Amino acid sequence: DIPDRGEKCSPLDRECLRGAPVFPCASECRRAERCTPSAWDDVATLSKMVTSGCDAVLYTILLEEDAEQIPSATTTIGADSLPYVGAGLAEDVEKRTQSRCNIAFVSDESPLVQRLRSEGEEYLEDENANEGSESGGGLPPLLRHGFWTVLPVPTPSSNTNAKSSASWMHAFDGTFVLEYLPKVSPGHFFGSSVRYAVYAAPSILLANIPKLLRRMEEGPPATADSGSGGFPENASTAIMLSAKRPACDPAQRGSTCASTWTRLEKNDALQSSMYNMIRVALRGDMLGGGLDPVIDSSVLVHSLREEDSRLFRCDFYGEAAQWGASSDERALEFIFSLHDLWSRAVSHWSGGKVWWNADGGSWTPGEEVEGDGGEEETVENQRRRLAESIGNAEKKQQEEKWMGILSATETQLFTHILPSEVMGIIHLDDHRR
């Protein structure tokens, strides 16, 4: 059930009574006069100091209290790979320099952090490295694990008191969104010099981050005439991510794709049902609609330069937060689709063309999942439709996808969805099977 906000709001607080979210104080979406403190507050301040001087930041989040290592820190994929941001690490092992732009937020209670502290896996700040920077000097010794600078995050555990555990609680249902706050709302976690923030899950390696950042900076392919089907010169990419890889191959004989699907949890099911009702009203003009999301949020490349990009991130952070679901991917699909829908509408109303979408519609593999209405829903029919849905979605994933983002400036912003292989995403779980 959706919580009754009337029980949590002052009778005089109209904004709260109308359902306005109260964001964590560490979020770039919060209002200074009205936000909720959390365990992220001090960590965000330290992270901002550490990344002062970085142009781009790679970061990951590992808050499991039994974590013993970060998989991406202990895996090599080739001598020519560039899986981290900044210069090489060998020359600055004993000091903190401005190339320390690879941040791992790890549970303070984890065996990994305890081991790094006991074994002296730390490096000190160079006395002259931070002159004139946001850190102002005085950084504490920092832990290192592979190419990661590890920043411990206080997390609740069975050994802590209720007050400490309550620091994870949020005005929204669940704790997922608070735990993964930097993933979707990183603007207040890094130095003011940072233009791009690349989130990667702990079990993900990126083959060539400089190449990925160049693609992000280049943005949509510019042409002189947007009416010809190309992009104008003032177009820019706000966020880049990949399409989700099919979990199984429905074309193989004896495929068990349908049998591997499990029933959604309560909040996830409510969220999916609500989006499907909206999808029906929009005649399928939305991302998703299948049994699983069509986008993969294990890698997110954020642009921190534009104010409209920040507002866009706040849109999908607030959307994900209010559901208390176990994942953010369906919320991302919904907000991406909503922004694209209105961007196309504005372009049409102003007499322009939807030059970022040549076929005039959005990528909606969910349409293939719909039944024909007159066929009895047997297990065999469900398996057939699922196989067709996955097959069509896989075919769509071979193409790049651009989706419009509402903007109050002359710069048109976009979401860029790429195949996983094009982004150079390496799933370490696959290599360990």
Disulfide bonds with the S-S distance in Angstrom:
Cys9-Cys16 1.87
Cys25-Cys35 2.06
Cys29-Cys314 2.14
Cys54-Cys101 2.01
Cys248-Cys257 2.02
